[in-house]
Amino acid sequence: MKKLILIASVFTISLFGCQDFLEEENLSNVSDAEFYVTEEGFASLINANYSQMREIFGQDPALFMAGTDLYAVGRGRSNEDDLGDYIGLTPSSGGVDHIYTNGFKAVQLANTGFKWAAEAGASDQQVGELHFFRALAYFYLVQTYGGVTIIESAVNEAVTSFDRNSAEEVYNLVISDFEQALANVGDGTYDGHVNKRAVNHFLSKAHLTRAYESFAASDDFSKAASYADAAIDGQALSLSFNEIWDPGNDMNVETIFSVQYDDESISASPGNLGSQQQNFMGSYLGGSEVAANAPYKSYTYIATNFALSLFEQGDERYEGTFMMEVFDRYWDYFDVDRGDHGTLGVQYFYEPPWFDATDKANYIAAKNPDNYYDFGTHDSDRPAVSNNFELIIVKKFDDPNSLFAGSTGGGRTSSRDFILARLADTYLLAAEAYLGAGSAGTALDRINEVRGIRGVADYTSVDIDDILDERARELFGEYHRWFDLKRTGKLVERAVAHHPGIADAAQMTGNNGEFFTLRPIPQRALDLNQNKSFAQNPAYN
C-alpha cells in the first residue's frame, strides 16, 4: 500500500521539547472525544505519526552529518556552521534544536494515540505503530542529547516544569517500546507500514548503541546480532547499487523502512512539504534561468577528500553515489545523467581516487572534457570555490520530478522516499554486533556479503574501523554518520583526522574538558522549563 501517509488535518501540535503544550485545531468542530474514537479519526492520528517523520528526516541534516569525517561545507570555510566545526557551538546555535523539537512532537503524537487507543478499538498493528514511533523518537533524542525527559502520556495543558531522566532510563524505554511494537505489528511484506522486520532492524541498532555505553547490558551485542539477523531474515543482497537508488524504485525489495512521500501529498506546498535530501550534497547548479531542469543543490555539505579516497576501482558505489561526468546540456540534468549521452561532450570531469597519470591522459584523449578536476581539487578540503560545478555532486538521491527549487521553502520539492533502513545497512549492523560479541568470523561473513555485491574483494579480517569505512561507502549521505561515530567512540578521532575545518581535539572540547560528543540541550527549552535544576550537558555548562 504505497504512499499511505497523509498529514492529518484535524489538529496541529505545538510542543517545544520538554515545554509548552498541545494546541488542537479540530476543523470539523467535533470534539476530540468524539472524533479520535472513530475509525476515521484514529486512522488520521496514526497517519500523523507517520507524517511527523518527515519533519525529523526531511529537513536539515546538520545533526545527522555535520562535524564528521565525511562531510564539510563546500563554498568557503566561512559557511561552516557551529555544528560543523564546533567553533562557537552553544545551546543557542542554529540547528541544535531540530531533533529536540521534532522528536518531542513525535512523542506527543504517539502519546495522543495511546490516549485514545482503547476507546477507538485500535488494532494490534496500530498500537504497535505507536510504540514504534515513540521508541524511534526517543532513540534519536537520547543519541543526540543524552538523557531527556520521559513523557508517557499526552500533554493536554501547560506544564511548566520537567525533570531530566538518565540516558539509561531512556534506553530502557526505547527498547521496551520497540519490544512492544515487535509483539504487535504484522510480519508481511513492507508496504509503508511498520512491520516486524523494521522493528527488528531498530531493536538491533538500539541494543548495539547501548552496548557501547557504561550502563550497557552484558548481552547487548549478542542481542543486536540476533535482531539484525531476524531483520535480514535470510534475504541475500541482490540489487545493484544503481537499482537501489533508481528514481521510482524506492520501495524495492531491500527497503526495510522509509519515510514516505508522493506528489499528491506534497502538492499543496511542495517547497514546504517535500523532502530536502537531494539538495544538500553537491555544487550549486546555477540559478533557475540556467538550471531550470536540474535539482536545487545548495553547497551545504560536500564529500571530504577522505570520504572519496575510501573507494577503490570497481566499487560500483562510487559512480552510483557521485556524478563523475557532467555533459553538455547540463541544464537537462536528468536526461544526461541517467539517459543516453549520445554525442554530448563532457563539460566537467571529476577524477576518481584510483586514476594515475596514464588514466588521466587516456581519458582526456578519449573525451576531451572542457574542465578536468584532478582528484583532490573537487572535494570539501579545497580552501575556496568560486564557480558552480567545481565540487563533485552527489546524485544518489536525485528526483527527476523535482526541478530547480531555489530557496523557496528550503527547496523541499522532492517526493522521493527517505530510506531510513535498508538491507545492506542491516548486514553492516550485524557485522558490528557480531564483532562486539566476539564472533569476528561471523562479522567478517556479514561485511563481505556487502562487499561482494558491490564488486570489491572480500576482507580477510575485520575491525571496527573497517566497518565504519564500509558504512561510509555504502551509506554516504544517508543521515547515519554522526551517530555511527558517536556510537563507536570514534567521533573525535575521525573528525580531527579527516574534517578539513577541525584542526585538533581541542576544537572539539568544551567546558570541563568534555568533548562535544553530545549536542547541547537547546537553550530555549531550558529557559521555558521552570525546573532550574534541569542540567545542561557537561561540555556546555
Salt bridges, closest charged atoms under 4 A:
GLU55 OE2 - ARG412 NH2 3.78
ASP69 OD2 - ARG481 NH2 2.92
ASP69 OD2 - ARG494 NH1 3.31
GLU80 OE1 - HIS499 NE2 3.61
ASP177 OD1 - HIS131 ND1 2.67
ASP177 OD2 - ARG134 NE 2.70
ASP191 OD1 - HIS193 ND1 2.94
ASP219 OD2 - LYS223 NZ 3.65
ASP220 OD1 - HIS207 ND1 2.73
ASP220 OD2 - ARG210 NE 2.88
ASP229 OD1 - ARG446 NE 3.23
ASP250 OD1 - ARG416 NH2 3.02
GLU312 OE2 - ARG451 NH2 3.51
ASP315 OD1 - ARG317 NE 2.88
GLU316 OE2 - ARG454 NH1 3.35
GLU325 OE2 - LYS367 NZ 2.92
ASP332 OD2 - ARG329 NH2 2.09
ASP337 OD2 - ARG338 NE 3.43
ASP337 OD1 - LYS395 NZ 3.67
ASP374 OD1 - LYS360 NZ 2.79
GLU390 OE1 - ARG382 NH2 3.27
ASP398 OD1 - LYS297 NZ 2.79
ASP417 OD2 - LYS2 NZ 2.83
ASP417 OD1 - LYS3 NZ 2.10
ASP425 OD2 - HIS201 NE2 3.63
ASP425 OD1 - ARG471 NH1 2.90
ASP425 OD2 - HIS480 NE2 3.77
GLU432 OE1 - ARG487 NH2 2.86
ASP465 OD2 - LYS490 NZ 3.23
ASP465 OD1 - ARG494 NH2 3.08
ASP469 OD1 - ARG494 NH1 2.93
GLU470 OE2 - ARG317 NH2 2.66
GLU470 OE1 - ARG451 NH1 2.77
GLU470 OE1 - ARG473 NH1 2.68
GLU474 OE1 - ARG317 NH1 3.03
GLU474 OE2 - ARG422 NH1 2.74
GLU474 OE1 - ARG454 NE 2.91
GLU478 OE2 - LYS396 NZ 2.79
GLU478 OE2 - ARG422 NH2 2.83
ASP484 OD2 - ARG471 NE 2.87
ASP484 OD1 - ARG487 NH1 3.13
GLU493 OE1 - LYS490 NZ 3.38
